[in-house]
Amino acid sequence: MLLEFLFFGVIWNRRTMAFADEMTTESDLTKYVDETNNFHLSYPTEWVLEKKAGATALFKNPSVKYASIGVTVTPVRIDSLKEFGSLEDIGEKLVEAESKKQTTVPGGTFMERQSERESVDTKTTFYEYEYRLITTHGNKRVYNYVGVRDRTLFIVNAQAYEIEEGGESEADEKTRALYREVGRSFDVLK
């Protein structure tokens, strides 16, 4: 079920056409609290909250057409991520599933970073993944932050199309820093 949500349920971005000055810096974040679904995170202040089927919360950048950060919350039968698999096992399955998508160029999936962290407030374990995709619609980077608490799966999914091939432009670096900051801010409520 975790993989199904990661791969098919929370993909919204198409192509980002932005320049470095259109990206938000980490000092421009606003805290969002969803007491009904038991989580909080910080998101870029000028972004707007929209409704989307399958998403608990979806934040979109009004300046960059396809830039968004989504949150999905769903009940599961496991008590922790470790019951589903190790950080590396889930990362391998994630990249494998992405490589099978019709729009992914053969050999076009690259895990760039995976880590495990414990949240500050609730000590919930989160797996964090950053990977690069070469697709028929352009190159993109995907950021996933996944945790389980009280038999509930929490997923933050953000994708950004690269401005420059290889994702090395100033705008790409600002997007990476922004999505990491948002991911670090995510936690379940006590």
C-alpha positions in Angstrom: 0.0 0.0 0.0 2.9 2.4 0.8 4.4 1.9 -2.6 1.0 2.4 -4.3 0.6 5.8 -2.7 4.1 6.8 -3.4 4.0 5.9 -7.0 0.5 6.5 -8.3 -1.4 8.5 -5.7 0.6 11.7 -5.2 2.2 12.7 -8.5 1.1 16.1 -9.7 3.9 18.0 -11.3 4.6 18.3 -15.0 7.1 20.9 -16.0 8.6 23.8 -14.1 9.5 26.9 -16.1 11.0 29.2 -13.5 14.0 31.3 -12.8 16.0 31.6 -9.6 14.2 34.7 -8.3 10.8 32.9 -8.5 11.8 30.3 -6.0 11.0 30.7 -2.3 13.7 30.9 0.4 13.4 29.0 3.6 12.7 32.3 5.5 9.4 32.6 3.7 7.7 29.6 5.2 4.3 29.5 6.9 3.2 26.8 9.4 0.2 24.7 8.3 -1.5 22.6 11.0 -4.1 20.0 10.1 -5.6 18.8 13.4 -8.2 16.6 11.6 -5.4 14.5 9.9 -2.9 15.0 12.7 0.1 16.7 11.0 1.9 20.0 10.5 4.4 21.3 8.1 5.8 24.6 6.9 5.1 25.6 3.3 6.1 28.7 1.1 4.0 31.6 2.2 2.9 32.7 -1.2 1.8 29.2 -2.2 -1.9 28.4 -2.2 -3.7 25.4 -0.7 -5.8 23.6 -3.2 -8.1 20.6 -3.3 -7.1 17.5 -5.2 -8.5 14.0 -5.1 -6.2 11.6 -3.3 -4.4 14.4 -1.5 -5.0 15.5 2.1 -3.3 18.8 1.3 -1.8 20.2 -1.9 0.2 23.4 -2.0 0.8 25.0 -5.4 3.2 27.8 -6.4 1.1 30.4 -8.2 4.3 31.7 -10.0 5.5 28.3 -11.3 2.7 26.4 -13.0 3.5 22.8 -12.0 5.3 23.3 -8.7 3.5 21.6 -5.9 3.9 19.9 -2.6 1.4 17.3 -1.6 0.5 15.5 1.6 -1.4 12.2 1.8 -2.6 10.6 5.0 -4.1 7.1 5.1 -4.7 4.3 7.6 -2.5 1.2 7.3 -2.0 -2.1 9.1 1.5 -1.6 10.2 2.9 0.2 13.3 6.2 1.4 11.8 8.0 1.8 8.5 10.4 -1.0 9.5 7.6 -3.5 9.2 7.3 -2.6 5.6 11.0 -2.6 4.9 14.3 -1.0 5.5 15.2 2.4 4.2 17.2 0.8 1.4 14.6 -1.8 0.5 11.8 0.8 0.1 14.2 3.0 -1.8 15.0 0.2 -4.3 11.3 -0.6 -4.7 10.5 3.1 -5.2 13.1 3.5 -8.0 12.1 0.3 -9.6 8.4 1.3 -9.7 9.3 4.7 -11.2 11.5 3.0 -13.9 8.5 1.0 -15.0 6.3 4.1 -15.8 5.6 4.7 -19.4 7.0 8.2 -19.4 10.3 7.2 -17.7 13.2 6.8 -20.2 14.8 3.4 -19.9 17.7 3.6 -17.3 16.4 7.1 -16.3 16.0 6.6 -12.6 18.7 7.6 -10.1 18.5 7.6 -6.3 20.4 10.6 -5.2 19.8 10.6 -1.4 18.1 8.5 1.1 18.1 9.0 4.9 16.3 8.2 8.0 15.3 10.8 10.6 13.4 11.0 13.8 11.0 13.9 14.1 11.6 16.5 16.8 8.2 16.6 18.4 6.9 13.0 18.3 10.1 11.0 17.6 8.4 9.4 14.6 10.7 7.7 12.2 10.6 9.2 8.7 12.3 7.8 5.6 13.5 10.5 3.2 14.1 10.0 -0.5 15.4 12.2 -3.3 15.7 10.8 -6.7 16.1 12.0 -10.3 14.0 10.9 -13.2 14.7 11.3 -16.9 11.2 11.3 -18.6 9.8 11.9 -22.0 8.4 15.2 -20.6 11.7 16.5 -19.1 14.0 15.8 -16.2 12.6 16.0 -12.7 13.6 15.5 -9.1 11.3 13.8 -6.7 11.3 14.3 -2.9 9.4 11.9 -0.6 9.1 12.0 3.2 7.3 9.0 4.6 6.4 8.0 8.2 4.0 5.8 10.1 2.5 6.6 13.5 -0.6 5.2 15.2 -1.2 2.9 12.2 -1.4 5.9 9.9 0.8 6.5 6.8 2.0 10.1 6.3 3.6 11.0 2.9 4.9 14.3 1.7 5.6 14.2 -2.0 7.1 17.0 -4.0 8.4 17.0 -7.6 10.2 19.7 -9.5 11.2 19.7 -13.2 14.8 20.7 -13.6 15.4 24.1 -15.0 18.8 23.0 -16.3 19.7 19.5 -17.3 21.3 17.8 -14.3 19.5 20.1 -12.0 22.5 22.3 -11.3 21.1 25.8 -11.9 20.6 28.3 -9.0 16.8 27.8 -9.3 17.2 24.0 -9.1 19.4 24.4 -6.0 16.8 26.7 -4.4 14.1 24.2 -5.1 16.1 21.4 -3.5 16.8 23.5 -0.4 13.1 24.5 -0.2 11.8 20.9 -0.4 14.3 19.7 2.1 13.2 22.5 4.5 9.6 21.6 4.0 10.4 17.9 4.6 12.3 18.6 7.8 9.3 20.7 9.1 6.8 17.8 8.6 5.7 16.0 11.7 2.6 14.3 13.2 0.9 16.1 16.0 1.3 14.8 19.6 
